[in-house]
């Protein structure tokens, strides 16, 4: 599962990853070349012969009459290589950042797309805070995990190239340095395990933090009215302390890895210098170059350990991201075909349960073109669930909901796209905090005058106070509106479409009689006579001429009658 995701990510972002791989293969040899030129400058012997050999290969004749010229030439060559090396490192940093955030944004887009493709049934089982954490935190886990592994391979490549070069310079000292480097990694192994554990705690704590924050913000009114601030603070203090702890652990563990690596590296360097001088009689210029090489090796070893720590930290989040995406894919209907219209809806022995609680049991009914149906029943008997099944939002646990677009065609709700032909309005719908204009016309298809006419048709003239009215926000869940205005705004969406089926779920419960009559009268005038209308209500709404009624009993059994 993880391997498949990694390979897919490499395929999707192959250009950036390929450039990084090439840079990781080019930069270490340049660094080795710089050290080699410095060695030639320090040794001061056979410099002229070396330059003449190089000149013979490139077709350039060096005239070096003065003893300083060889040194100057080598110094200039070294400077040029250093500039190229620095430029390539900077370019690698830019490519690294762009590749990482390209992976991040692609994951965010994929998660959003997959989430809004799942069925209504599946969404009942999704935790909103976990989904928020998926977008805000875990979408970046795969990007961080991928770049950490690229960093690991880059550091290992540099270590390998530098070690081979050092081995040719002095195999005994180099072997000793490599052995000491391996020991430093072994010493940090417990810290690597600790970082993986911190990564798991981080994911769980972020979800818990989002849950508590969202719950308490949504419950602001009851907290104020019931004086529950101290209760909220007790809960929040616990989660804040937990959040602080993993952050402290992460920082201290990371620093511990760095300190142990650097300290052991310096001790290793001291040991190598001492052994070289006392036992091996290594020339000063060779020893100096070896020290420079081992210093770079120490840096690359530290870089390797840092990236290795990151692979451990982000592994848990990456697995959770992959699990969520696979779950979304499993719960997404595939190959839903469009239909021209809906002429009838047939429910055959439909049952629906949530968390093993049976809500609707063995319901059968047929809705035909032009029907106006009133659905009644006590709260909790499943009226809203039935309407969402008819709308194709929920899929039944047993039985079938079939849609007929003409006399011969009959398709199940799971195989066709019904949303283009069904208008659904419910008092329970959440309204995002957008402007009045953006709520009515989210896709910017209408002129300002057309939107104003839609608002008047929904009997919301009072919202058109001035020329800036359409730019005013409606507030979170319509909090800037009265309950009646909120319901009328939900209904106003219908005037931007031509549905075959209209479903109204308790959507006029907060309107006074005269306003309800005006709203429904405008609605009937807008719809054609063949439109199917289903209304759930505790009272009989005016204007509508119901030809059928359906009453739900506590067992979910439907009692239908034709008027």
N, C-alpha and C positions, 0 to 999 in steps of 0.2 A: 504493500500500500504506500509506504513512504518512498520506496524506490521508484515506483511508477510516477508519483507526484514530482519527484526530483527530476526524472528524465523528461517529463512533460514541461516543466519549468525551463529546463535547459533548452529544449526545442523552441519554446515560445520566445525566449530571450537569448537566442544563440549568438546574435551579433555582438551584444555587449559582453557576453561571457567569453566568446572567442577572442575579442580584443584584449580582455583581461589575461587570458591564458598566454597570448603572444607577448604581452608586456612582461608578464612574470617570467617568461623564458629569455627575454632580451635584457632586462635590467640587471640581474645578477652578473652576467658576463661583463657588462660595462663596468660594474663595481670592481670585479676582479682585474679588469684591464687597468683601472686607475691604480690599484694596489701594485700591479706589476710595474707600471711606469714609475711609481714612487720608489720601488725597489731599485730600479735601474739608476735613478737619480742619486739614491743613497749610496749605492755601491761604487759609482764613479768609475767603474772599470769596463772596458770593452764597449762603451757607449757609442763611440764612433763606428766601430764594426757593426754594431746592432743596427744603427741608422742606415749604414750603407746597404746592409742586407735588405732592410725594409724598402729602401729606395730602389733597389734592383727589382723588387716585386712590383712596385707601383710605377716604375719608369721615371723616377725623379733622382737627379744627381745632387747629393748633399756636399757642399764645399765647406768644410769645417776646419778652418785654419786656426781658429782661436779656441782654447780649451773650454771657454764658457758657452760657446755656441751649442754643443751637444746638450748641455744641461738646460739651456733656454728653450731649445727645440722640444725636448721632452716635457718641460714644464708647460709649454703652450699646448702641446698635444694632450697632456693631462687635463688642463683647464677646459679644453674643448669637450673632452669626454665627460667631464664633471657637469658641464652645462647641459649636454644632451641627456645625461643620466637624471639630472634634476628635473628637466622638462618632462621626460617620460614618466617620472614618479608623480609629478603634478597631474599629468594627463591621466595616469592610472587612477589617481584619487577621484578625478572628475567622472571617469567612466564607471568607477566603483559606485559612486553616489547615485548616478543616473540609473544604473542597472538595478541597484537595490530598490530605489523608489519606483522604478517601472514595474518591478515584481510586486511591490506593495500595492500600487494603484490597480494593477490587473487583478490581484486577489480581492481587493475591495469591490471592484466592479462585478467580479464573478460571484462573490458572496451575496451582494445585493440582488443581482439577477436571479440567482438560484432561490433565494429566500422568497422573492415575490412570485416564484413559479410554483411553490408548494400548494397543496390543497388546503381548504379550510379545515378539514379534519386534522391534518398534520400541524397546522398552526395552533390548534387547541393544546397540543402537547409541547409546544416550544415555550421556553422561558424567555420573556422579553429582555431581562437583564443579561442572560447568556448570549442572546442575539446581539445586544448592544456591545457586549464585551468582544464578541466575534469581530465586529466592525472596527471598534476603537483600538483594540489591542492585538487580538490574535491574527488579524489579517497581515500584520507586520512580522509575525513570528516566522513564517516561511521565508520571507525576504532576508531576515536576519540570519536564519539557519543556513540558507544557501550561501550568503556572502561570508559567513563564518567558515564554511567548508572551502570556499575559494581561497580565503585567507590562510587556512591550514595548508592547502596544497601549494600556495605561493611561498609560504615560509619554508615548507619542506624542500621545495625546489631550490630555493636560495641556500638552505643549509647543505643540501647535497652538492651543489656546484662549488660552494665555498670550501667544503670539507675535502672534495677531490683535489682542488687546487692546493690546499694546505698540505694534503698528504704527499703531493709531489715535492713540496718545499722541505718538509721534515716529517716523515711518517710516524716517528716515535712520539713526538710532541703532539701531533694531530690526533693520533689514536688515544692518547691520554685525555685530550680536550673533549673528544667525542664521548668517551666513557663518562667523564664528569658531567657532560650535558645530559646524557641519558639518566644519570643518577638524579639530577635536578628535577627531571620530569617525573621520575618515580616518587620522589619526595612529595611532589604536589598532587599525586593521584587522589588522595583523600579529599583535597580541595575541589578537584574536578567532580567527584561524586557529590560533594556538598552542593555545588552549583546546580547540578541537575535537580536535586531535591528542592532547592530554592525556586527553580523555574516552575515546578509543579505547584508550590505554595503560592507563587505569584499569580498564576492563572486562577486558582480557586479564590484567592483573596480579592482580586479585581472583580470577579463576578459577585462576590458577597458585598463588596463596597457599592457597586452599581445598584444591587437589589435594595440595600438599606437606604441609600440616597433617594432613589426613585420612589420607594414606598413612603418615605417621610415627606417628600415634597408633595406627592399626591394627597397625602393625608393632612396637609397643612391646617385645614379648617378644624378638623376634629382634634388636632393637637392643641390648637388655640382655645377652642371652646371647652375642652375637657382638661385643660391645664396639664398636658402630658409632656411638656418640654423636658422635664427631668428624666422621664422614661426613655424618650428619644435620645437624650444625651448619653445615658448609660449604654444603650445599644451602639451608638455611634462611636463612643470612646473605645469600646472593645474592638470594633473593626478598624478604627484609626490606629490603635496600638498594634494590631496585627499587621496592618499595612506598613507601618513604620518598621516593624521588626524584620520583615523580609527585605526591605530596602537597605536596612543597616547590615543585615547578614550578607546581602549581595555585595555591598561596597567593601565590607571588611574581608570577605572571602576573596574578592578580586584583588584587593591590596595585598592580602597574604600571599597569593600566588605570585604577584609581582615582586614583593619583598624577598620571598624565598628564592625566586629565580635570580634576581639581581645579586643578592648576597652570595649565593652559591657560585654565581658567575664570577664575581670579584675574587672570591676565595680560590676558585679554579685558576683564574688568571695569575694570581700570586703564586700558586703552586707551580704552574707551568714555567713562569719566569725564574723561580728559584731553582727548579730542576735543570732548566736550560743553562743557567750560568754556572751552577756548581758541579753538575755531572756530565753535561753534554758538550760544553764549550762551543755553543752556537755563536756564529758571527753576529755582531751587534745589529748590522743592517737586516740580516735574516730574522733575527729575534724581533726587531721592531715591526717588520712586515707581518710576522706571525701574530704579534700582539694586536695589530690592526685587524687582521683576519679574524682572530678569536673574539675581538670586541664586536665585530659585525655578526659573527656566529652567535654570540650571546644575545645580541639584539634580535636576531631572527628566531632564536630559541624562545625568547620572551614573547615575541609576536606569535609564534606557534602556540604557546600555552594560553595566551589571551584568546585567540580564536578558538582553541579547543574548549576553553571554558564557555564561550558563547554557544558552541554547538550543544553543550550539555544544558545550558540555561533555556535555549529556545526549542529544544527537542519536544518537550511536553506540549508547549503551545502549538507546535506544528502538527503533532498528532491530533490534537483536539480540533484544529482547523480542518484537517483532512476528514476526520470523522463527521464533522458538521456538514461539510460539502457533500460527502457521500450520502448522508441522511437526507439532505435537501433533494439530491438527485433521485433517490429512491421514492421520495414523496411528491415528485413532480409528475403530472400527467404528460404522456408523450404523444406526439402526432395528433394533436387536437385539430380537427379540420373545421374550417369556417362553414357556416350555413347562411342561406339567403334570408330566412325569417323563421319564426316559430309559429306554427298554426295550432299545435296542441301539445299538452304535456300529460304523460301517463305515468302514474305511480303504481307499481305492482308489488304488493306484499313487502313494502318498505319498512325496515327497522333501523333504528339508529341508537347507539349507546356511546356514552363517554365515561371513561374510567370505570368500566364494567357496570355503570348505572344505565338501565334501559330508559330512554327518553321517549322514543316512538316505537310502537310495536305493530308490525304486520298491517301497515296502512296501504290502502289502495284507493285511488281516485283518478278522475280524468278531468283535465281542464281544456276547454276548447276555445277556438277563436271567438272573441266577443263576450266571453264570460266575465261577469263581475261577481266575485266571490268574497263573502265575509267569513273570516275565521275567528271564532271565539273560544273562550275557555279560561280557566283560572290561571293565575300566574304560576309558572313552573310546569305547566302541562305540555309544553313543547311547541307553542305557536311559532316562535321565532325560528326554532330548529326546523320545523316543517317548511317555512318560507325559504330558508337558506338551502334546503334540499331541493325545493322546486326551482330555485334560482341557479342550481348547479354549483353553489359555493361549497356545500357539504356533499359528500358521496355516501350513500347508505352502506351500513355494515352488512345488510342483507336486503334482497330485492333489487329492483331496478327503477331508475327514473329515466324515462325515454322522452325524447323530443322529436316531434314530427314537423318537418319544414314543408312537406307537401303530402299528397295522398299516399304515396308509396314509400317514401323514405322515413325511417324511424331509427334514431340513434340514441345510445346511452349517453348520460351526462358526462361520463369519463372520456368519451371519444370525440366530442365536439366542443367548439368554443362558443359558449352561450352569452358571454358578457356583452357582446356587441348588440344584442337584441333584448336584453333584460335591464330594466331600471330598478334598482333596489334602494329603498330609503328606510332608515331605522333611527329611532330616537337614541339608540345606543352607539351610533357611529361616532368615532373620534374625529374631531376637526383639527387639522394642523393650523398652526399660527401663521397664516399667510394673509395677503391683502384680499379685500373683497373681490377685486378683479381676478386675481390669480385663483381664487377658490371657484368662481363661476367658470372661468376660462383658463384652465391650467396649461393648455397647449397654444394659447395666443392665436385663436382662430377668428375672433370676433372684434369688431370695431367697438369703441367706447359707447356709442349710442345704442348699439345692439345689446350690450351688456346691461345698460341702464333699463332698456325695455324688458329684459329678462327679470331684473330685480323688481320692476313694477308689476310684472305678471305674477310674481310670487308674493305680491302684497307686502313688499318691503320698502315702500316709497320713503318711509321715514329715515332710511339709511342714506338716501341721496340728499344730504344736507347742503353740500357745496361742490365745487368743481374738483375737490381733492378727495371726495368720499370713496372713490374706487381704490385709492391708494392706502386707505386706512386698514390696519391689521384687525382681524376678527378676534384675536387672542387665542391662547392655548385652549383647545376644545371649545372654542366659541365663547370664551369667558367675557368678552367685551359686548356680548349680545344678551338680550333677555332669552328665557327658555323658549318663548314663542317665536322670537326672531330666529333663533338657532334652528328650530324645526322648519320654518319657512325657507331658510337658506339651504337646508338639506334637500328640500323638495325642488328648489330653483334649478338644481342640476339637470332636471329632466328637459328643460327648454333648450338644451344644447344637443339633444339627440332625438331619434325617432324610434322608440322601442316597440317591440311586439308584445312585451310583457311588462307590466308595471306592478311592483310589489311595495306596499306601504305597511310598515310594521310599527304601529303605535306612533305614527309620525305627526299626528294632529292632536295629541293628548293635552298639550299645553295651550291650545288656541281657544279663544272664546267662540261662542256659536256663530256670530256674524263673520268673524275672520275666517273660521273654518269653512263656512259656506262660500265665501269669496275665493279662497285658495282652491277648493275642490271644483268650483264652477269653472275657474280659469283652466284648471287641469283637464277637465272633461272637454272643454272647447278646443283645447290643443290636440288631444288624442283623437284618432279616428275610431269609428264604431267597431272595428274588428280587434282593437287592442284588448288583450287579456288583462284584467285588473284583479289583484288579490290584496285584500286589506285585513290586517289583524288589528282588532280594537276591542276595548271593553264596553264600548257603546256603539250604536248604529250610526255611522257618519251620515250627514245629510248629502243631498245632491245625487249621490251614486245610486244607481238602480240595480241592486243586487238580485241576480237570478238564482244564486245558490248560497247556502250557508253551510259551514262545516264547524262542528263543535268537537273540541278535544277533551277527552275525559282524563282523569288522573292516571289511567293505565296507558294513555297514549292512543286509545282506540278512537277512530274518527266516526262521527255521526253526521252524515250528510243529508241535506234536504234540498229539494228544488222548489223555488218560489214561483 
